[in-house]
């Protein structure tokens, strides 16, 4: 997830970079065809879009079109355009910039999703290997806490054995939904509740405990991410099933 600090710098780049590049090309505007200048500005838009920030990519496309108009169409240093060809070029720069920027954002997000999928699979395989090799249940629980923390970027994650005095918290279900009693909690909109949410640990039909997950405020989670977390907890359940009843 992109931090607010990073977001600010990306927006600043979207505002400044097209203007700087357009101004830097002024000495060559009589030698370069206007469409070539427009293509160079599209490259700037793609560079901004490569950050995965859709709004910044659109902003960069708008600023690039404006900078091209201001610096490279007659009358220079004005928002008026005398040539119909330059009008077409400016419009095409905007349209192509928006389209290419959107494609770049989608490509970046697709790569991020694919990379996350590989990491999630490795996480499941690693925890599954610990269970298959017969590692101590306490060690598997610690590993599960670490994997859940990394997967969801949690502020805190810990295992609790099942007791009557456990605080009642929302439950993350196997399909990734979060319910507080009969009510569904919209994690993609609100993130996890401030008091946390739980994933029950089951094995052979018996509830052996729960993981309590506390996330940073208002960080959204998809149902797929939460379903992945439940799958990790299932591995811990397999390890706990081997623990002696008196421990």
N, C-alpha and C positions, 0 to 999 in steps of 0.2 A: 504494500500500500504506500502510496506516495505521501510524504509528510507535507504539512501545510507550508513549512519553510521551503521545501523543494518546489511546491506548487507556485509559490510567489516568484521564485527565480525563473521558472519555466514561462510564466506569464510575462515577466520582464523581457525575457529573450524573444518571445513572440512579438512584443511591441517594438523592441529596439533593433533586433538583428536584420529584419527586412529593410529598415530605414538606413542602417549603416552600410549594408551591401549595395543598395540602390545609390546612395551618395558616393560610395567608393568607385562606382562604375561611371560617374559623370565624365571623367577625362576620355572615356572611350565611347561615349554615346553617339558620336558622329561616325565612328568606325564600325560599330556593331549594329546589326539589324535589330530593331526593337523586339522582335520575337525571341532573339537570342538572349537579350537582357531579361525578358520575361521568364525564359526557361531557367536562367540562373537564379531568379527569385523563387521559382518553384522549388529549386533544390533547398533553399532556406526553409521553405514551408515544410518540406519532407523532413528536414533535420529536426525541426520543432516537433513534428508529429511523431517522430521516432521515440519520443519520451513516453508516448501512450496517453498524452493529455489531449483529449478531443477538443475541448473548448479553446485551448491554446493554439491548436493546429488551425482551427477556424479563424481565430484572431490573427494569426500570422498571415493567413491567406488574404484577409481584408486589408491588413497593413501593407502587405506586399503590393496589392493592387493600387492602393493609395500612393505608396512611395513611387511606383512606376509612373503613375499619372503625374505626380508632382515634379519628379526629377527628369523624366525621359520623354515627355510629350509636350509639344508646343501649344500654347506659350509655357516656357519653363517656369518652375516655381509657382505654379498656379494649379488649381483643381479643374480649370477649364481645359478642354481638348478641342483643337481645331480640326484635326484629321480624323475622318471616319475610320481609317485603317487603325489608327491608334486607339480609338474607342473600342473597336473589335478586339484588339490585342489586350487592352486593359480588362475587358469583360471576360475574355478567355482565360487570362491570368487568374482572375478571381475564381472562375468555375473550375479550371484545372487544379488550382491550388487547393480548393475545398475538396475536390474529388480525390486527388492524390494524397492529401493530408488524411482524409478519412480512411483510405486504403492502408496507408502506413500505420495509422493507429490500430486498425483491425489486425494487421499483420503482427504488430508488436504484441498486442493482447493475446493473439493466438499462440505466439511463441511462449509467452509467459504462462499461459494455461498448460501448454505441452510440458514445459519445464516443471511446473508445479505438479503435474500428474506423475512425472518421473520421480520427483522427490517423495510424493505421497506413497507411491508404490514401493520405493526403497524403504520408507519408514515402516510400512506394513510388513515387508519381507524381513527387515531387521528384527522387529519385535517377534514375528512369527518364528524366526530362527532361535531366539532365546527360549521360547516356549518349547519348541521341538527338541532342543538340546537339554531340556530339563533344568534350566537355571532356577535358582531359588526364587520363590514367589515374591519376596520383598524386593529383590533386585529387578524383577520384571515390572513390579509396580512403579519403582523409581524410573525405569526406562520409559514406561507408558506416560508418566507425568511429564518427562522431558519431551517426548514426542508430541504430546498434545499441546504443550506450551509452544513448541516450535511451529506446529501445524497451524494453530489459530492465533499465534502471537499474543498469548495470554499474559496477563499481569500476575496471575497465580493459578496453580493447579495442584490439588492434593487429593489423596485417597482417604476415604472415611469408611470404617467398618459400619455395618448396619446396626443402629441402636434406636431405641424408641425416642430418644431425645434429639435425634438429628433434626436440624432446622428444615422446615418445609420450603423447598425451592422449586423453581420451574424444572421440568424434565426434558432433556433432549432425546427424542425418539429415533428409532432405527432409520426412518425415512428422512431424518434431518430436521423434522419439525420440532418446535419448542412449545410445550404446553404448560400452563400454570393452572392446574385443575382442568376445567373444561375449556379454558380460554387459550387461543393460539397467540403466541408472542411472535410478532413479525421481525425476525432478526435481520432481514435485508434492509429494513427501514430503521430499526431502533438499536440493532446490535443485541448483545446479551443484557439481561437485567443487571443493575448495579450490584445487587447482592450475590449475583452469580447464578449459574444453572448447573444441573447435575446430569451425569450419565450413569445409570445404574449398571452394576456389574453382575451379570447373570452367568450361571453355569449349571447345566443339567436341571434347569427349571427352578433353581434356588437363587435367591438374591443374596449376594455375598458382600455387598457394599456399594459404594458409589464414588465417582470422581466429581469433585466440585471445581467448576471452571469459572474464573473471574477474568473478564476481558476489559481492556481500556474502554472508556466511555464512548458510546455511540459508534463503535466500529462495526460495520455491517458484515454479516456472514451469510453465505448461501446455504441452502439445504444440502447441497452436495458436499460442502466443506464439513458440515456438522455430521453428515452421514459417515464421512471418512473418519471422523473422530470416534463415532460409535464403533466402527470396525476395529479401530485400535484398542478400544476398551474390551471388545470381545476377546482379543488375544490375552489381555490381562486376566479375564475370567477363566480362560483355560488353564492359566498358571495357578490361580487361586484354588481351582478345583482339586489340585494335588496337595494343597497345604493340609497338614493334620488338623483335625477338628478342634483340638485344645489350644491352638495358637492364635 
